Amino acid sequence: MYVRDAKNREEVWLLDRIDELGLDATAFRSRDYVVAIDEVSNAKAGFGRIRILRPDEGEPVRELTRIGVLEEWRGQGVGAHVVERLIEYAGDEGFERVYALTGEGAYLAQFGFQHIDTDALPPVLQDRLDAKRDGVDPDAKPLRVSVDRFRVPDRLREAFKAASKEESVGDDETAPEEFGIDPDTATYKYDTGR
């Protein structure tokens, strides 16, 4: 499993996943995203974006947004590594803090994010928080982390190393055993014996 920059050709995949997960899709640019990829199957497991907001006055601000992990990959450290890569990018660009506006603050708290008062937000993020609360995330609260204090817990780092897609029989697939058929010994009408 590894995390890399999204490619332009993944734009449709990203937009479809953002829609499926009910995430905010404003100001979409695929180049702002990273994607978690399973190196064995080449399957996409998750994604995330770090957005730069440039107010008319004041310093630019980095916002962590649209973190998504596909259901079959959850609980395996995928989201943690997506967030880690995005925080690294912010640090590489000289940002000391990264903000997030989300109702999922408990998830980000394990990495060092802390709740802050709305008044402590840069004005450009105060407007964004209001828009999120009126739209896709009515429970959104402001959080902030110092880039140098961000940490991925060891349990998530280890889970990521062994991450694999959970395999299950889908609703539209029925295993032969459910019909009392032993697939190792059963013969079929058109069995050619090969």
Secondary structure, 3 states (H helix, E strand, C coil): CEEEECCHHHHHHHHHHHHHCCCCCCCCCHHHEEEEECCCCCCEEEEEEEEEECCCCCCCEEEEEEEEECHHHCCCCHHHHHHHHHHHHHHHCCCCEEEEEECCHHHHHCCCCEECCHHHCCHHHHHHHHHHHHCCCCCCEEEEEEHHHCCCCHHHHHHHHCCCCCCCCCCCCCCHHHHCCCCCCCCCCCCCCC
